[in-house]
Each structure stands twice: as C-alpha cells, then as structure tokens.
Amino acid sequence: MISFLSKLFGGGTPKEPALPTREDPVSYNNYAIIPAPEEANGGSWRLSGHIVKESENGPLERTYVRADTFPTRAEAIEFTVRKGKQIVDQQADQLFKNGEPTGRA
C-alpha cells in the first residue's frame, strides 16, 4: 500500500532522463552529421545532433543543441541535418581546431 501511495504522489526513485537516440549518420563534405533529437516538454522534439570528423588520432565529435522544437521526431531529424550542414559550411575545421575529441559546436 505504501509503495502504491508513494508512486501515486511522486515518491520513489526518480527516473533517469533517457539519452537521445542517435540516427544514422549523414555524410556531408567529409564530415558525418548524426541527428539525435531530444524529447522536449509537451511531446515536442528539440533540435540536437553531432558533427564527427575522422582524424589520425580517431574521431573528433562536436555536439550542437538548439532551442528549436518540432512537433514530430521526423521533422526534428530533418532540421537537425540542415543545421549540421549549415554549421559545417560556416565553421568547417574551426570546429576541431583545438584537437579535443569531444566538445560543443
């Protein structure tokens, strides 16, 4: 009975937020753009993805997240790829200038 009431009123162990599921990479100008939309409040999806560049020392990855939200995951994926291409066109190798394996775009 206690566990039922606990669950009913929000008690118990908190759930870990689910990590965004990565989609298949899209190749663009020697980079890989990997959409990974995040579920936002109200059932919408936030634009989120990764840009990956292969280097001599292994892959270098930059994550980008924007405030833009979309009503469906498919739309978020489409716009995530568009934004990734725009970032590559504007910043290209500047994204990976510091040589760190991971970071923010």
Gaussian input, Z-matrix of N, CA and C with variables (Angstrom, degrees):
# hf/3-21g

backbone

0 1
 N
 C     1     B1
 C     2     B2     1     A1
 N     3     B3     2     A2     1     D1
 C     4     B4     3     A3     2     D2
 C     5     B5     4     A4     3     D3
 N     6     B6     5     A5     4     D4
 C     7     B7     6     A6     5     D5
 C     8     B8     7     A7     6     D6
 N     9     B9     8     A8     7     D7
 C    10    B10     9     A9     8     D8
 C    11    B11    10    A10     9     D9
 N    12    B12    11    A11    10    D10
 C    13    B13    12    A12    11    D11
 C    14    B14    13    A13    12    D12
 N    15    B15    14    A14    13    D13
 C    16    B16    15    A15    14    D14
 C    17    B17    16    A16    15    D15
 N    18    B18    17    A17    16    D16
 C    19    B19    18    A18    17    D17
 C    20    B20    19    A19    18    D18
 N    21    B21    20    A20    19    D19
 C    22    B22    21    A21    20    D20
 C    23    B23    22    A22    21    D21
 N    24    B24    23    A23    22    D22
 C    25    B25    24    A24    23    D23
 C    26    B26    25    A25    24    D24
 N    27    B27    26    A26    25    D25
 C    28    B28    27    A27    26    D26
 C    29    B29    28    A28    27    D27
 N    30    B30    29    A29    28    D28
 C    31    B31    30    A30    29    D29
 C    32    B32    31    A31    30    D30
 N    33    B33    32    A32    31    D31
 C    34    B34    33    A33    32    D32
 C    35    B35    34    A34    33    D33
 N    36    B36    35    A35    34    D34
 C    37    B37    36    A36    35    D35
 C    38    B38    37    A37    36    D36
 N    39    B39    38    A38    37    D37
 C    40    B40    39    A39    38    D38
 C    41    B41    40    A40    39    D39
 N    42    B42    41    A41    40    D40
 C    43    B43    42    A42    41    D41
 C    44    B44    43    A43    42    D42
 N    45    B45    44    A44    43    D43
 C    46    B46    45    A45    44    D44
 C    47    B47    46    A46    45    D45
 N    48    B48    47    A47    46    D46
 C    49    B49    48    A48    47    D47
 C    50    B50    49    A49    48    D48
 N    51    B51    50    A50    49    D49
 C    52    B52    51    A51    50    D50
 C    53    B53    52    A52    51    D51
 N    54    B54    53    A53    52    D52
 C    55    B55    54    A54    53    D53
 C    56    B56    55    A55    54    D54
 N    57    B57    56    A56    55    D55
 C    58    B58    57    A57    56    D56
 C    59    B59    58    A58    57    D57
 N    60    B60    59    A59    58    D58
 C    61    B61    60    A60    59    D59
 C    62    B62    61    A61    60    D60
 N    63    B63    62    A62    61    D61
 C    64    B64    63    A63    62    D62
 C    65    B65    64    A64    63    D63
 N    66    B66    65    A65    64    D64
 C    67    B67    66    A66    65    D65
 C    68    B68    67    A67    66    D66
 N    69    B69    68    A68    67    D67
 C    70    B70    69    A69    68    D68
 C    71    B71    70    A70    69    D69
 N    72    B72    71    A71    70    D70
 C    73    B73    72    A72    71    D71
 C    74    B74    73    A73    72    D72
 N    75    B75    74    A74    73    D73
 C    76    B76    75    A75    74    D74
 C    77    B77    76    A76    75    D75
 N    78    B78    77    A77    76    D76
 C    79    B79    78    A78    77    D77
 C    80    B80    79    A79    78    D78
 N    81    B81    80    A80    79    D79
 C    82    B82    81    A81    80    D80
 C    83    B83    82    A82    81    D81
 N    84    B84    83    A83    82    D82
 C    85    B85    84    A84    83    D83
 C    86    B86    85    A85    84    D84
 N    87    B87    86    A86    85    D85
 C    88    B88    87    A87    86    D86
 C    89    B89    88    A88    87    D87
 N    90    B90    89    A89    88    D88
 C    91    B91    90    A90    89    D89
 C    92    B92    91    A91    90    D90
 N    93    B93    92    A92    91    D91
 C    94    B94    93    A93    92    D92
 C    95    B95    94    A94    93    D93
 N    96    B96    95    A95    94    D94
 C    97    B97    96    A96    95    D95
 C    98    B98    97    A97    96    D96
 N    99    B99    98    A98    97    D97
 C   100   B100    99    A99    98    D98
 C   101   B101   100   A100    99    D99
 N   102   B102   101   A101   100   D100
 C   103   B103   102   A102   101   D101
 C   104   B104   103   A103   102   D102
 N   105   B105   104   A104   103   D103
 C   106   B106   105   A105   104   D104
 C   107   B107   106   A106   105   D105
 N   108   B108   107   A107   106   D106
 C   109   B109   108   A108   107   D107
 C   110   B110   109   A109   108   D108
 N   111   B111   110   A110   109   D109
 C   112   B112   111   A111   110   D110
 C   113   B113   112   A112   111   D111
 N   114   B114   113   A113   112   D112
 C   115   B115   114   A114   113   D113
 C   116   B116   115   A115   114   D114
 N   117   B117   116   A116   115   D115
 C   118   B118   117   A117   116   D116
 C   119   B119   118   A118   117   D117
 N   120   B120   119   A119   118   D118
 C   121   B121   120   A120   119   D119
 C   122   B122   121   A121   120   D120
 N   123   B123   122   A122   121   D121
 C   124   B124   123   A123   122   D122
 C   125   B125   124   A124   123   D123
 N   126   B126   125   A125   124   D124
 C   127   B127   126   A126   125   D125
 C   128   B128   127   A127   126   D126
 N   129   B129   128   A128   127   D127
 C   130   B130   129   A129   128   D128
 C   131   B131   130   A130   129   D129
 N   132   B132   131   A131   130   D130
 C   133   B133   132   A132   131   D131
 C   134   B134   133   A133   132   D132
 N   135   B135   134   A134   133   D133
 C   136   B136   135   A135   134   D134
 C   137   B137   136   A136   135   D135
 N   138   B138   137   A137   136   D136
 C   139   B139   138   A138   137   D137
 C   140   B140   139   A139   138   D138
 N   141   B141   140   A140   139   D139
 C   142   B142   141   A141   140   D140
 C   143   B143   142   A142   141   D141
 N   144   B144   143   A143   142   D142
 C   145   B145   144   A144   143   D143
 C   146   B146   145   A145   144   D144
 N   147   B147   146   A146   145   D145
 C   148   B148   147   A147   146   D146
 C   149   B149   148   A148   147   D147
 N   150   B150   149   A149   148   D148
 C   151   B151   150   A150   149   D149
 C   152   B152   151   A151   150   D150
 N   153   B153   152   A152   151   D151
 C   154   B154   153   A153   152   D152
 C   155   B155   154   A154   153   D153
 N   156   B156   155   A155   154   D154
 C   157   B157   156   A156   155   D155
 C   158   B158   157   A157   156   D156
 N   159   B159   158   A158   157   D157
 C   160   B160   159   A159   158   D158
 C   161   B161   160   A160   159   D159
 N   162   B162   161   A161   160   D160
 C   163   B163   162   A162   161   D161
 C   164   B164   163   A163   162   D162
 N   165   B165   164   A164   163   D163
 C   166   B166   165   A165   164   D164
 C   167   B167   166   A166   165   D165
 N   168   B168   167   A167   166   D166
 C   169   B169   168   A168   167   D167
 C   170   B170   169   A169   168   D168
 N   171   B171   170   A170   169   D169
 C   172   B172   171   A171   170   D170
 C   173   B173   172   A172   171   D171
 N   174   B174   173   A173   172   D172
 C   175   B175   174   A174   173   D173
 C   176   B176   175   A175   174   D174
 N   177   B177   176   A176   175   D175
 C   178   B178   177   A177   176   D176
 C   179   B179   178   A178   177   D177
 N   180   B180   179   A179   178   D178
 C   181   B181   180   A180   179   D179
 C   182   B182   181   A181   180   D180
 N   183   B183   182   A182   181   D181
 C   184   B184   183   A183   182   D182
 C   185   B185   184   A184   183   D183
 N   186   B186   185   A185   184   D184
 C   187   B187   186   A186   185   D185
 C   188   B188   187   A187   186   D186
 N   189   B189   188   A188   187   D187
 C   190   B190   189   A189   188   D188
 C   191   B191   190   A190   189   D189
 N   192   B192   191   A191   190   D190
 C   193   B193   192   A192   191   D191
 C   194   B194   193   A193   192   D192
 N   195   B195   194   A194   193   D193
 C   196   B196   195   A195   194   D194
 C   197   B197   196   A196   195   D195
 N   198   B198   197   A197   196   D196
 C   199   B199   198   A198   197   D197
 C   200   B200   199   A199   198   D198
 N   201   B201   200   A200   199   D199
 C   202   B202   201   A201   200   D200
 C   203   B203   202   A202   201   D201
 N   204   B204   203   A203   202   D202
 C   205   B205   204   A204   203   D203
 C   206   B206   205   A205   204   D204
 N   207   B207   206   A206   205   D205
 C   208   B208   207   A207   206   D206
 C   209   B209   208   A208   207   D207
 N   210   B210   209   A209   208   D208
 C   211   B211   210   A210   209   D209
 C   212   B212   211   A211   210   D210
 N   213   B213   212   A212   211   D211
 C   214   B214   213   A213   212   D212
 C   215   B215   214   A214   213   D213
 N   216   B216   215   A215   214   D214
 C   217   B217   216   A216   215   D215
 C   218   B218   217   A217   216   D216
 N   219   B219   218   A218   217   D217
 C   220   B220   219   A219   218   D218
 C   221   B221   220   A220   219   D219
 N   222   B222   221   A221   220   D220
 C   223   B223   222   A222   221   D221
 C   224   B224   223   A223   222   D222
 N   225   B225   224   A224   223   D223
 C   226   B226   225   A225   224   D224
 C   227   B227   226   A226   225   D225
 N   228   B228   227   A227   226   D226
 C   229   B229   228   A228   227   D227
 C   230   B230   229   A229   228   D228
 N   231   B231   230   A230   229   D229
 C   232   B232   231   A231   230   D230
 C   233   B233   232   A232   231   D231
 N   234   B234   233   A233   232   D232
 C   235   B235   234   A234   233   D233
 C   236   B236   235   A235   234   D234
 N   237   B237   236   A236   235   D235
 C   238   B238   237   A237   236   D236
 C   239   B239   238   A238   237   D237
 N   240   B240   239   A239   238   D238
 C   241   B241   240   A240   239   D239
 C   242   B242   241   A241   240   D240
 N   243   B243   242   A242   241   D241
 C   244   B244   243   A243   242   D242
 C   245   B245   244   A244   243   D243
 N   246   B246   245   A245   244   D244
 C   247   B247   246   A246   245   D245
 C   248   B248   247   A247   246   D246
 N   249   B249   248   A248   247   D247
 C   250   B250   249   A249   248   D248
 C   251   B251   250   A250   249   D249
 N   252   B252   251   A251   250   D250
 C   253   B253   252   A252   251   D251
 C   254   B254   253   A253   252   D252
 N   255   B255   254   A254   253   D253
 C   256   B256   255   A255   254   D254
 C   257   B257   256   A256   255   D255
 N   258   B258   257   A257   256   D256
 C   259   B259   258   A258   257   D257
 C   260   B260   259   A259   258   D258
 N   261   B261   260   A260   259   D259
 C   262   B262   261   A261   260   D260
 C   263   B263   262   A262   261   D261
 N   264   B264   263   A263   262   D262
 C   265   B265   264   A264   263   D263
 C   266   B266   265   A265   264   D264
 N   267   B267   266   A266   265   D265
 C   268   B268   267   A267   266   D266
 C   269   B269   268   A268   267   D267
 N   270   B270   269   A269   268   D268
 C   271   B271   270   A270   269   D269
 C   272   B272   271   A271   270   D270
 N   273   B273   272   A272   271   D271
 C   274   B274   273   A273   272   D272
 C   275   B275   274   A274   273   D273
 N   276   B276   275   A275   274   D274
 C   277   B277   276   A276   275   D275
 C   278   B278   277   A277   276   D276
 N   279   B279   278   A278   277   D277
 C   280   B280   279   A279   278   D278
 C   281   B281   280   A280   279   D279
 N   282   B282   281   A281   280   D280
 C   283   B283   282   A282   281   D281
 C   284   B284   283   A283   282   D282
 N   285   B285   284   A284   283   D283
 C   286   B286   285   A285   284   D284
 C   287   B287   286   A286   285   D285
 N   288   B288   287   A287   286   D286
 C   289   B289   288   A288   287   D287
 C   290   B290   289   A289   288   D288
 N   291   B291   290   A290   289   D289
 C   292   B292   291   A291   290   D290
 C   293   B293   292   A292   291   D291
 N   294   B294   293   A293   292   D292
 C   295   B295   294   A294   293   D293
 C   296   B296   295   A295   294   D294
 N   297   B297   296   A296   295   D295
 C   298   B298   297   A297   296   D296
 C   299   B299   298   A298   297   D297
 N   300   B300   299   A299   298   D298
 C   301   B301   300   A300   299   D299
 C   302   B302   301   A301   300   D300
 N   303   B303   302   A302   301   D301
 C   304   B304   303   A303   302   D302
 C   305   B305   304   A304   303   D303
 N   306   B306   305   A305   304   D304
 C   307   B307   306   A306   305   D305
 C   308   B308   307   A307   306   D306
 N   309   B309   308   A308   307   D307
 C   310   B310   309   A309   308   D308
 C   311   B311   310   A310   309   D309
 N   312   B312   311   A311   310   D310
 C   313   B313   312   A312   311   D311
 C   314   B314   313   A313   312   D312

   B1=1.4547
   B2=1.5268
   B3=1.3410
   B4=1.4565
   B5=1.5299
   B6=1.3460
   B7=1.4687
   B8=1.5229
   B9=1.3305
   B10=1.4530
   B11=1.5203
   B12=1.3236
   B13=1.4594
   B14=1.5259
   B15=1.3168
   B16=1.4547
   B17=1.5298
   B18=1.3301
   B19=1.4621
   B20=1.5229
   B21=1.3191
   B22=1.4590
   B23=1.5213
   B24=1.3273
   B25=1.4624
   B26=1.5258
   B27=1.3239
   B28=1.4593
   B29=1.5096
   B30=1.2889
   B31=1.4632
   B32=1.5102
   B33=1.2881
   B34=1.4560
   B35=1.5116
   B36=1.3054
   B37=1.4569
   B38=1.5233
   B39=1.3328
   B40=1.4624
   B41=1.5261
   B42=1.3134
   B43=1.4594
   B44=1.5126
   B45=1.3142
   B46=1.4595
   B47=1.5220
   B48=1.3212
   B49=1.4592
   B50=1.5239
   B51=1.3095
   B52=1.4611
   B53=1.5243
   B54=1.3214
   B55=1.4588
   B56=1.5238
   B57=1.3253
   B58=1.4657
   B59=1.5244
   B60=1.3152
   B61=1.4540
   B62=1.5181
   B63=1.3086
   B64=1.4618
   B65=1.5280
   B66=1.3208
   B67=1.4570
   B68=1.5241
   B69=1.3202
   B70=1.4594
   B71=1.5256
   B72=1.3297
   B73=1.4585
   B74=1.5348
   B75=1.3215
   B76=1.4601
   B77=1.5252
   B78=1.3206
   B79=1.4653
   B80=1.5122
   B81=1.3386
   B82=1.4607
   B83=1.5248
   B84=1.3345
   B85=1.4638
   B86=1.5284
   B87=1.3116
   B88=1.4714
   B89=1.5314
   B90=1.2997
   B91=1.4647
   B92=1.5261
   B93=1.3082
   B94=1.4605
   B95=1.5222
   B96=1.3139
   B97=1.4634
   B98=1.5239
   B99=1.3326
   B100=1.4619
   B101=1.5271
   B102=1.3284
   B103=1.4655
   B104=1.5255
   B105=1.3284
   B106=1.4681
   B107=1.5297
   B108=1.3487
   B109=1.4658
   B110=1.5180
   B111=1.3187
   B112=1.4616
   B113=1.5211
   B114=1.3086
   B115=1.4619
   B116=1.5212
   B117=1.3225
   B118=1.4627
   B119=1.5225
   B120=1.3035
   B121=1.4636
   B122=1.5213
   B123=1.3132
   B124=1.4514
   B125=1.5106
   B126=1.3229
   B127=1.4514
   B128=1.5166
   B129=1.3172
   B130=1.4652
   B131=1.5302
   B132=1.3217
   B133=1.4699
   B134=1.5123
   B135=1.3295
   B136=1.4692
   B137=1.5256
   B138=1.3335
   B139=1.4540
   B140=1.5316
   B141=1.3169
   B142=1.4541
   B143=1.5208
   B144=1.3248
   B145=1.4569
   B146=1.5176
   B147=1.3189
   B148=1.4624
   B149=1.5245
   B150=1.3139
   B151=1.4602
   B152=1.5239
   B153=1.3348
   B154=1.4603
   B155=1.5249
   B156=1.3269
   B157=1.4617
   B158=1.5201
   B159=1.3087
   B160=1.4599
   B161=1.5222
   B162=1.3333
   B163=1.4650
   B164=1.5252
   B165=1.3178
   B166=1.4699
   B167=1.5218
   B168=1.3331
   B169=1.4586
   B170=1.5182
   B171=1.3147
   B172=1.4560
   B173=1.5191
   B174=1.3274
   B175=1.4638
   B176=1.5318
   B177=1.3341
   B178=1.4603
   B179=1.5227
   B180=1.3184
   B181=1.4637
   B182=1.5200
   B183=1.3228
   B184=1.4627
   B185=1.5159
   B186=1.3201
   B187=1.4590
   B188=1.5187
   B189=1.3080
   B190=1.4614
   B191=1.5248
   B192=1.3195
   B193=1.4610
   B194=1.5205
   B195=1.2969
   B196=1.4562
   B197=1.5188
   B198=1.2986
   B199=1.4685
   B200=1.5289
   B201=1.3238
   B202=1.4607
   B203=1.5306
   B204=1.3298
   B205=1.4627
   B206=1.5227
   B207=1.3315
   B208=1.4547
   B209=1.5262
   B210=1.3232
   B211=1.4630
   B212=1.5267
   B213=1.3429
   B214=1.4667
   B215=1.5272
   B216=1.3070
   B217=1.4622
   B218=1.5329
   B219=1.3277
   B220=1.4654
   B221=1.5300
   B222=1.3255
   B223=1.4702
   B224=1.5256
   B225=1.3276
   B226=1.4631
   B227=1.5276
   B228=1.3238
   B229=1.4676
   B230=1.5243
   B231=1.3219
   B232=1.4661
   B233=1.5333
   B234=1.3256
   B235=1.4606
   B236=1.5242
   B237=1.3190
   B238=1.4640
   B239=1.5243
   B240=1.3238
   B241=1.4698
   B242=1.5265
   B243=1.3294
   B244=1.4761
   B245=1.5231
   B246=1.3314
   B247=1.4702
   B248=1.5243
   B249=1.3156
   B250=1.4623
   B251=1.5138
   B252=1.3300
   B253=1.4631
   B254=1.5206
   B255=1.3169
   B256=1.4698
   B257=1.5333
   B258=1.3198
   B259=1.4710
   B260=1.5249
   B261=1.3371
   B262=1.4692
   B263=1.5247
   B264=1.3364
   B265=1.4692
   B266=1.5230
   B267=1.3158
   B268=1.4660
   B269=1.5280
   B270=1.3275
   B271=1.4653
   B272=1.5223
   B273=1.3056
   B274=1.4683
   B275=1.5326
   B276=1.3252
   B277=1.4688
   B278=1.5246
   B279=1.3183
   B280=1.4744
   B281=1.5309
   B282=1.3268
   B283=1.4631
   B284=1.5286
   B285=1.3075
   B286=1.4610
   B287=1.5316
   B288=1.3069
   B289=1.4643
   B290=1.5288
   B291=1.3330
   B292=1.4659
   B293=1.5263
   B294=1.3292
   B295=1.4651
   B296=1.5142
   B297=1.3189
   B298=1.4694
   B299=1.5149
   B300=1.3396
   B301=1.4782
   B302=1.5402
   B303=1.3334
   B304=1.4642
   B305=1.5141
   B306=1.3184
   B307=1.4649
   B308=1.5122
   B309=1.3210
   B310=1.4724
   B311=1.5170
   B312=1.3234
   B313=1.4647
   B314=1.5064
   A1=110.76
   A2=116.99
   A3=120.91
   A4=110.20
   A5=117.06
   A6=119.03
   A7=110.81
   A8=117.34
   A9=120.88
   A10=110.31
   A11=117.63
   A12=121.35
   A13=111.20
   A14=115.46
   A15=120.27
   A16=110.34
   A17=116.76
   A18=120.91
   A19=110.87
   A20=115.77
   A21=121.03
   A22=111.70
   A23=117.61
   A24=121.63
   A25=113.22
   A26=116.18
   A27=119.73
   A28=115.14
   A29=118.96
   A30=120.22
   A31=110.47
   A32=116.17
   A33=120.53
   A34=111.12
   A35=114.46
   A36=119.23
   A37=110.24
   A38=116.77
   A39=119.42
   A40=110.27
   A41=116.05
   A42=121.06
   A43=109.26
   A44=115.35
   A45=121.04
   A46=107.57
   A47=117.74
   A48=118.33
   A49=110.18
   A50=115.95
   A51=120.62
   A52=109.81
   A53=115.45
   A54=119.90
   A55=108.62
   A56=117.16
   A57=119.09
   A58=110.69
   A59=115.87
   A60=121.31
   A61=108.99
   A62=115.36
   A63=120.57
   A64=109.55
   A65=114.17
   A66=120.97
   A67=109.05
   A68=116.55
   A69=120.76
   A70=110.14
   A71=117.26
   A72=120.47
   A73=111.90
   A74=114.48
   A75=122.18
   A76=106.37
   A77=117.69
   A78=121.27
   A79=109.90
   A80=115.10
   A81=120.54
   A82=109.11
   A83=117.65
   A84=123.77
   A85=113.31
   A86=117.26
   A87=124.35
   A88=113.86
   A89=117.43
   A90=123.17
   A91=107.91
   A92=116.36
   A93=121.42
   A94=107.58
   A95=115.89
   A96=121.77
   A97=106.31
   A98=115.50
   A99=120.33
   A100=108.94
   A101=117.42
   A102=119.89
   A103=110.58
   A104=115.36
   A105=121.64
   A106=108.35
   A107=117.80
   A108=119.94
   A109=112.01
   A110=115.58
   A111=121.57
   A112=109.10
   A113=116.10
   A114=119.39
   A115=108.31
   A116=115.69
   A117=121.57
   A118=108.76
   A119=116.60
   A120=120.85
   A121=110.71
   A122=116.03
   A123=120.92
   A124=114.84
   A125=118.00
   A126=120.63
   A127=114.63
   A128=118.06
   A129=120.38
   A130=109.02
   A131=114.86
   A132=120.96
   A133=110.54
   A134=116.19
   A135=122.85
   A136=109.73
   A137=115.98
   A138=123.07
   A139=108.94
   A140=116.71
   A141=122.01
   A142=108.89
   A143=115.95
   A144=118.93
   A145=112.49
   A146=114.47
   A147=122.11
   A148=108.81
   A149=115.81
   A150=122.19
   A151=105.91
   A152=115.88
   A153=120.93
   A154=109.33
   A155=114.56
   A156=122.02
   A157=107.26
   A158=116.36
   A159=120.24
   A160=109.04
   A161=116.00
   A162=120.97
   A163=109.08
   A164=115.85
   A165=120.98
   A166=111.40
   A167=116.71
   A168=121.62
   A169=113.30
   A170=117.11
   A171=120.77
   A172=110.97
   A173=116.61
   A174=119.54
   A175=112.68
   A176=114.68
   A177=122.32
   A178=106.21
   A179=117.40
   A180=120.86
   A181=111.66
   A182=115.34
   A183=121.76
   A184=108.17
   A185=115.33
   A186=122.47
   A187=109.34
   A188=116.16
   A189=120.14
   A190=109.33
   A191=115.00
   A192=123.42
   A193=106.63
   A194=116.94
   A195=121.61
   A196=109.37
   A197=116.30
   A198=121.49
   A199=112.24
   A200=117.28
   A201=121.10
   A202=110.55
   A203=115.89
   A204=120.28
   A205=109.27
   A206=114.98
   A207=122.32
   A208=109.06
   A209=117.00
   A210=119.53
   A211=113.91
   A212=117.53
   A213=119.45
   A214=110.23
   A215=114.79
   A216=120.74
   A217=110.39
   A218=116.97
   A219=120.99
   A220=111.02
   A221=117.36
   A222=120.31
   A223=110.77
   A224=116.54
   A225=120.28
   A226=110.41
   A227=116.97
   A228=120.71
   A229=110.09
   A230=116.57
   A231=121.22
   A232=111.19
   A233=116.95
   A234=120.04
   A235=112.03
   A236=117.92
   A237=120.97
   A238=110.06
   A239=116.80
   A240=120.58
   A241=109.65
   A242=117.32
   A243=120.10
   A244=111.46
   A245=116.48
   A246=120.87
   A247=110.06
   A248=117.64
   A249=121.14
   A250=111.79
   A251=117.06
   A252=120.75
   A253=110.79
   A254=116.16
   A255=120.71
   A256=110.44
   A257=117.03
   A258=120.70
   A259=110.27
   A260=116.86
   A261=120.27
   A262=110.02
   A263=117.50
   A264=120.56
   A265=111.94
   A266=117.43
   A267=120.94
   A268=113.48
   A269=117.05
   A270=119.19
   A271=114.71
   A272=117.63
   A273=124.31
   A274=112.42
   A275=117.02
   A276=120.55
   A277=113.86
   A278=118.45
   A279=120.13
   A280=110.46
   A281=116.09
   A282=119.93
   A283=111.79
   A284=116.36
   A285=121.52
   A286=112.42
   A287=116.12
   A288=122.13
   A289=112.88
   A290=117.77
   A291=120.22
   A292=113.03
   A293=117.69
   A294=121.34
   A295=114.88
   A296=118.47
   A297=120.70
   A298=110.18
   A299=118.04
   A300=119.83
   A301=112.99
   A302=117.98
   A303=120.28
   A304=109.77
   A305=115.19
   A306=119.63
   A307=110.75
   A308=115.07
   A309=122.76
   A310=110.11
   A311=115.33
   A312=121.05
   A313=109.39
   D1=-42.45
   D2=-179.78
   D3=-61.92
   D4=-43.58
   D5=-178.57
   D6=-64.37
   D7=-35.26
   D8=177.14
   D9=-63.06
   D10=-47.72
   D11=179.64
   D12=-65.27
   D13=-38.19
   D14=178.92
   D15=-60.67
   D16=-46.19
   D17=179.50
   D18=-66.89
   D19=-39.16
   D20=-178.41
   D21=-62.68
   D22=-37.61
   D23=-176.61
   D24=-104.18
   D25=20.45
   D26=172.33
   D27=85.53
   D28=10.89
   D29=178.54
   D30=-81.28
   D31=-171.87
   D32=179.54
   D33=90.31
   D34=-170.81
   D35=-177.75
   D36=-78.93
   D37=133.61
   D38=179.26
   D39=-70.80
   D40=146.75
   D41=178.32
   D42=-80.87
   D43=141.27
   D44=173.90
   D45=-75.53
   D46=138.72
   D47=176.56
   D48=-65.05
   D49=139.23
   D50=-179.39
   D51=-70.82
   D52=138.36
   D53=176.09
   D54=-73.38
   D55=142.90
   D56=178.69
   D57=-60.99
   D58=137.40
   D59=177.66
   D60=-78.97
   D61=128.50
   D62=179.22
   D63=-82.20
   D64=138.45
   D65=175.70
   D66=-91.19
   D67=175.64
   D68=177.01
   D69=-63.82
   D70=142.86
   D71=-179.99
   D72=-67.05
   D73=149.07
   D74=174.39
   D75=-113.44
   D76=121.81
   D77=179.26
   D78=-77.15
   D79=136.40
   D80=179.05
   D81=-155.07
   D82=114.51
   D83=177.21
   D84=49.38
   D85=48.34
   D86=178.86
   D87=69.40
   D88=18.60
   D89=174.37
   D90=-122.04
   D91=159.91
   D92=172.23
   D93=-112.35
   D94=128.09
   D95=175.95
   D96=-105.45
   D97=122.29
   D98=-176.54
   D99=-117.21
   D100=105.75
   D101=176.91
   D102=-68.88
   D103=139.05
   D104=176.70
   D105=-148.76
   D106=64.51
   D107=-177.21
   D108=-56.44
   D109=143.75
   D110=178.83
   D111=-101.95
   D112=138.77
   D113=176.36
   D114=-71.29
   D115=128.30
   D116=-179.44
   D117=-106.07
   D118=176.70
   D119=178.41
   D120=-62.47
   D121=148.98
   D122=175.36
   D123=76.12
   D124=16.56
   D125=177.28
   D126=79.49
   D127=11.50
   D128=177.60
   D129=-93.80
   D130=175.22
   D131=-176.89
   D132=-126.63
   D133=133.08
   D134=-178.98
   D135=-94.02
   D136=140.34
   D137=178.07
   D138=-65.77
   D139=122.40
   D140=-179.36
   D141=-156.97
   D142=137.75
   D143=179.12
   D144=-164.96
   D145=-174.30
   D146=-177.43
   D147=-135.13
   D148=144.60
   D149=172.60
   D150=-115.99
   D151=127.24
   D152=-176.18
   D153=-121.64
   D154=137.11
   D155=176.09
   D156=-126.80
   D157=132.31
   D158=175.90
   D159=-79.98
   D160=137.01
   D161=177.36
   D162=-131.79
   D163=175.04
   D164=178.36
   D165=-59.73
   D166=-31.73
   D167=-176.93
   D168=-96.77
   D169=12.11
   D170=-179.60
   D171=111.90
   D172=-178.32
   D173=-176.09
   D174=-71.50
   D175=142.55
   D176=173.27
   D177=-110.68
   D178=134.81
   D179=-174.19
   D180=-131.18
   D181=136.19
   D182=174.53
   D183=-123.67
   D184=134.68
   D185=-179.99
   D186=-100.70
   D187=140.72
   D188=173.79
   D189=-132.44
   D190=137.22
   D191=178.86
   D192=-134.26
   D193=133.87
   D194=178.61
   D195=-123.31
   D196=162.14
   D197=-178.76
   D198=-75.77
   D199=-14.08
   D200=-177.79
   D201=-58.54
   D202=134.14
   D203=176.02
   D204=-123.83
   D205=155.22
   D206=-176.26
   D207=-135.73
   D208=151.03
   D209=-176.24
   D210=-71.32
   D211=-23.34
   D212=179.85
   D213=-128.13
   D214=154.99
   D215=177.49
   D216=-63.58
   D217=-38.50
   D218=-179.41
   D219=-60.52
   D220=-42.42
   D221=177.69
   D222=-65.24
   D223=-40.81
   D224=179.25
   D225=-62.49
   D226=-38.87
   D227=178.22
   D228=-64.30
   D229=-46.65
   D230=-179.97
   D231=-57.56
   D232=-47.22
   D233=-178.10
   D234=-74.78
   D235=-27.18
   D236=175.37
   D237=-64.55
   D238=-41.35
   D239=177.76
   D240=-65.85
   D241=-44.01
   D242=178.03
   D243=-58.42
   D244=-46.19
   D245=-179.24
   D246=-65.21
   D247=-39.34
   D248=177.44
   D249=-60.89
   D250=-42.29
   D251=177.28
   D252=-63.84
   D253=-40.78
   D254=178.83
   D255=-62.72
   D256=-43.01
   D257=178.79
   D258=-62.53
   D259=-43.98
   D260=178.50
   D261=-62.17
   D262=-45.14
   D263=-179.79
   D264=-61.30
   D265=-37.80
   D266=-175.20
   D267=-86.20
   D268=-34.74
   D269=-171.44
   D270=-115.95
   D271=-24.55
   D272=178.68
   D273=35.68
   D274=-122.89
   D275=-173.75
   D276=-68.90
   D277=-14.48
   D278=175.75
   D279=-59.98
   D280=-27.82
   D281=178.62
   D282=-60.02
   D283=-33.03
   D284=-171.14
   D285=-114.05
   D286=14.59
   D287=-175.75
   D288=-56.84
   D289=-37.02
   D290=-176.90
   D291=-77.71
   D292=-11.17
   D293=176.77
   D294=76.17
   D295=0.08
   D296=178.10
   D297=-66.28
   D298=142.22
   D299=-177.05
   D300=-66.84
   D301=-30.16
   D302=-179.80
   D303=-136.05
   D304=160.88
   D305=178.00
   D306=170.78
   D307=-172.98
   D308=-179.69
   D309=-102.91
   D310=144.55
   D311=176.17
   D312=-90.51

